[in-house]
Amino acid sequence: MTQLVLSKLVGDVAVVTLNRPDKLNALSAAVEEALLLTVRSADVQGAAAVVFNGNGRAFCAGADVTEFRGLDPASILDYYKNLGALYEIVADLPMPTVAALHGFCVGGGFEFALACDIRVADADTQFGLPEVGLGIVPSSGGLTRLVRAVGLVRAKEIMLWRDRFSAEQAHADGLVTEVVPSGHATEIALAGATRMAELPRLAVQVTKQAADVSTESSRAASLLIEQLAYAALAQTADATEAALAFEEKRQPRFTGR
């Protein structure tokens, strides 16, 4: 039986691959369950960064909406408490996450990519949120994250006005960090993840968490969070090592403490 999700360690980076190429890596319940198990595995939890990509012609062509046919509201809400929690679990991972995108990145696949910290896209990637046309709404965090990423007006445009849009447009909207020649997204994503994995882990984790909560905080609260974060991190062994390495004109040797 084919594994729906593959994972491997490349140094300190976990590479997690959607492996349902015959269905363009559509997110069925089985795929989401496999992703949950993988994300919770020791390899991913112990990694310094994670790259998500997809096998075949697409990153992910969306969710298999046929699985929701006939479900009552209680069953759908139960889904969000269980398998549907995947997207928030990915968003809340303490280490930085990078989505390497190609082909189709639409619907639930786009929502999954939005749950990652950084997105690198092949030039041929096509984006879209077709949910409204199916009589539903992006509901795996996509609507919320999209509004916060691009603003209310542009988010409505993407969900209600546009059909598909290109990697270049996604980059112009700030949804994609980098557009690369087709076939190179995973390579570039892995290189960037490797660089982040070499940084002091505590500083990376705290910076990610502080940035995430700043979107929901007042200016005063956000400033206080960053100042307290600095005060705590300045006492770590890695901060001391970074300062010493700078004085001695050598590369620092971080231990994650």
ChimeraX attribute file (.defattr): number of C-alpha atoms within 10 A of each C-alpha:
attribute: neighborCount
match mode: 1-to-1
recipient: residues
	/A:1	3
	/A:2	7
	/A:3	10
	/A:4	19
	/A:5	22
	/A:6	17
	/A:7	18
	/A:8	12
	/A:9	13
	/A:10	12
	/A:11	11
	/A:12	18
	/A:13	27
	/A:14	25
	/A:15	25
	/A:16	21
	/A:17	21
	/A:18	26
	/A:19	22
	/A:20	22
	/A:21	17
	/A:22	11
	/A:23	16
	/A:24	21
	/A:25	29
	/A:26	26
	/A:27	24
	/A:28	18
	/A:29	15
	/A:30	12
	/A:31	20
	/A:32	22
	/A:33	18
	/A:34	18
	/A:35	24
	/A:36	20
	/A:37	14
	/A:38	18
	/A:39	20
	/A:40	15
	/A:41	12
	/A:42	10
	/A:43	18
	/A:44	24
	/A:45	16
	/A:46	13
	/A:47	20
	/A:48	27
	/A:49	28
	/A:50	30
	/A:51	26
	/A:52	23
	/A:53	23
	/A:54	25
	/A:55	18
	/A:56	16
	/A:57	16
	/A:58	25
	/A:59	32
	/A:60	32
	/A:61	24
	/A:62	25
	/A:63	22
	/A:64	15
	/A:65	15
	/A:66	8
	/A:67	10
	/A:68	12
	/A:69	7
	/A:70	9
	/A:71	10
	/A:72	9
	/A:73	9
	/A:74	8
	/A:75	12
	/A:76	13
	/A:77	12
	/A:78	12
	/A:79	14
	/A:80	14
	/A:81	11
	/A:82	12
	/A:83	17
	/A:84	20
	/A:85	16
	/A:86	21
	/A:87	23
	/A:88	14
	/A:89	14
	/A:90	22
	/A:91	19
	/A:92	17
	/A:93	21
	/A:94	20
	/A:95	26
	/A:96	26
	/A:97	27
	/A:98	25
	/A:99	29
	/A:100	26
	/A:101	35
	/A:102	29
	/A:103	23
	/A:104	23
	/A:105	29
	/A:106	26
	/A:107	26
	/A:108	27
	/A:109	26
	/A:110	26
	/A:111	26
	/A:112	24
	/A:113	29
	/A:114	25
	/A:115	26
	/A:116	22
	/A:117	19
	/A:118	20
	/A:119	24
	/A:120	28
	/A:121	33
	/A:122	23
	/A:123	20
	/A:124	18
	/A:125	25
	/A:126	25
	/A:127	25
	/A:128	23
	/A:129	25
	/A:130	21
	/A:131	19
	/A:132	11
	/A:133	11
	/A:134	8
	/A:135	7
	/A:136	10
	/A:137	15
	/A:138	18
	/A:139	14
	/A:140	22
	/A:141	18
	/A:142	23
	/A:143	19
	/A:144	15
	/A:145	15
	/A:146	22
	/A:147	15
	/A:148	13
	/A:149	16
	/A:150	15
	/A:151	12
	/A:152	13
	/A:153	9
	/A:154	15
	/A:155	20
	/A:156	15
	/A:157	11
	/A:158	19
	/A:159	20
	/A:160	14
	/A:161	10
	/A:162	13
	/A:163	14
	/A:164	16
	/A:165	15
	/A:166	17
	/A:167	25
	/A:168	20
	/A:169	13
	/A:170	19
	/A:171	16
	/A:172	11
	/A:173	15
	/A:174	13
	/A:175	20
	/A:176	20
	/A:177	16
	/A:178	20
	/A:179	21
	/A:180	20
	/A:181	11
	/A:182	14
	/A:183	15
	/A:184	18
	/A:185	24
	/A:186	23
	/A:187	13
	/A:188	19
	/A:189	26
	/A:190	24
	/A:191	14
	/A:192	16
	/A:193	24
	/A:194	20
	/A:195	13
	/A:196	19
	/A:197	20
	/A:198	17
	/A:199	17
	/A:200	22
	/A:201	22
	/A:202	18
	/A:203	20
	/A:204	20
	/A:205	16
	/A:206	19
	/A:207	16
	/A:208	17
	/A:209	18
	/A:210	17
	/A:211	15
	/A:212	14
	/A:213	13
	/A:214	16
	/A:215	12
	/A:216	11
	/A:217	14
	/A:218	11
	/A:219	11
	/A:220	9
	/A:221	13
	/A:222	17
	/A:223	14
	/A:224	12
	/A:225	19
	/A:226	16
	/A:227	12
	/A:228	12
	/A:229	16
	/A:230	14
	/A:231	11
	/A:232	12
	/A:233	17
	/A:234	13
	/A:235	11
	/A:236	15
	/A:237	14
	/A:238	22
	/A:239	19
	/A:240	14
	/A:241	17
	/A:242	17
	/A:243	12
	/A:244	14
	/A:245	14
	/A:246	11
	/A:247	9
	/A:248	10
	/A:249	9
	/A:250	10
	/A:251	11
	/A:252	19
	/A:253	13
	/A:254	16
	/A:255	12
	/A:256	16
	/A:257	13
